[in-house]
Amino acid sequence: MSKTIYDRLGGQDAIAAVVDRFYDRVVADEQVAHYFDDVDMHRQRAHQTQFLSAVAGGPVDYTGADMAAAHDDLEITKPDFDAIVGHLEAALEAFEVNPDDRDAVLAAVGEYEDAIVTATA
């Protein structure tokens, strides 16, 4: 039986570390940090860890809000979505996630683009 991406990434603790690095980058980026001004970042990090664990094939069910409903009022643009995905890619690279697994995670996140991008640039 082959390991899932979740397993190859190192499980929940490793994904949580990637998420921490990811959000450190996001909140330091003036282009996109404003989306998180009034967000409980401890809760957000836990939520994102759950989401990434689920899309990576882990033994986790995503229990968050529907993606479209969760992002509807944020007016996220395509350039901002791309910047945030770029921060995720950089965080995965920083933890030396192999390119195939990195691409698979980014592709899984990319499947939600239409639900997340709610505004034009």
N, C-alpha and C positions, 0 to 999 in steps of 0.2 A: 504494500500500500504506500503510495507516495505521500509525502508530507504536503500540507496545505501551505499557502503563502504565510498564513498566520504562524504556522510552526517554523517555517524557514526564517521569518523575521525574529523569532525568539519568544513568541507568546505575548501575553498582555503587558508584562512589565517592560519589554523591549518596545512595544508599540506605544506605551505611555511615555517612554523616554523620547521617542520620535515626536510624539504630539507636543511634549514640552518644548522641544527645540523648535518645532514648527510655529507654535504660538509666540515664542520669544521673538522669532523673526517677524511674524505678522504684526504684533503690537509695536514693533520698532519701525515699521514701514508707514511713513506718513500717508501714502496713497490709500491704504486700506485699514489702518488702525482705528479710524473713526467708527467703523462698523462694530467695534467691540468696546466702545466707551462706557456703555451702561450694562455690560455683560458681567455676570459672576464668572470670572475666568477659571476658578477652581471647578465649578460645575461644567463649564464649557469644555475644559480639558478632559474631564471624565466622560462627557458625552461624546467627544470626538474620538477618544480611545475606544469606546464601545462601537461607534460607527466603523472606524477603520478595522477593528477586530472582526466585525461582522463581514465587511466586504472582502477581507483577506481570507475568509473561510474558517474563521475560528469558531469555537463552541459558544458563540455569543449571538443572541438575537438583538437586533437593533430595536429599541423601544422608544426612540425619539419621535417627535412630530413628523408628519408628512413633510418631505423636503420643500415642496411648493408652499405649503402653509407656513413653515418655519421661516422662509426667506421672502415671502410675498411683500412685506412692507419695508424691506431693507433697500430696495432699488439698487441692487448690485448690477454693475455693468460688466460687459465681457472683458474689458481690460483689467478690471479689479478681480474678477474671477481668475483670469490668467495669472495675475500677480500672486494671488493666494495659492493657486496650484503650483506656481514656481517655488514658493516657500516650502510647500510640502515636498516637492522634488529635491530641493536643497537639503532639507532635514533628512530625507531618506538617504541621500548621497553621503551626508555627514556620518551616518551610521553604517556606511559601506554596504548598503543593501544592493544586491547584485542587480544589474540593469534589467534583466527579464522580470524580476519580482517588482522592481521599482516601476517599470512600465505597466505591469498588471495592476498595481495599486492605483496608479494615476489614471489608467483607463477605467477602472471601476468608479473612481470619483468623477471622472469626466462624463459618465453616463447620467449624472445628475445635473449637468450644466443647464439644460433647458428649464429645470425646476428652480434652479438657484439664480440664474441671470434673469432679472425682472425689469431691467431698465436699459435704455440705449445710451451709448456714450455721448 
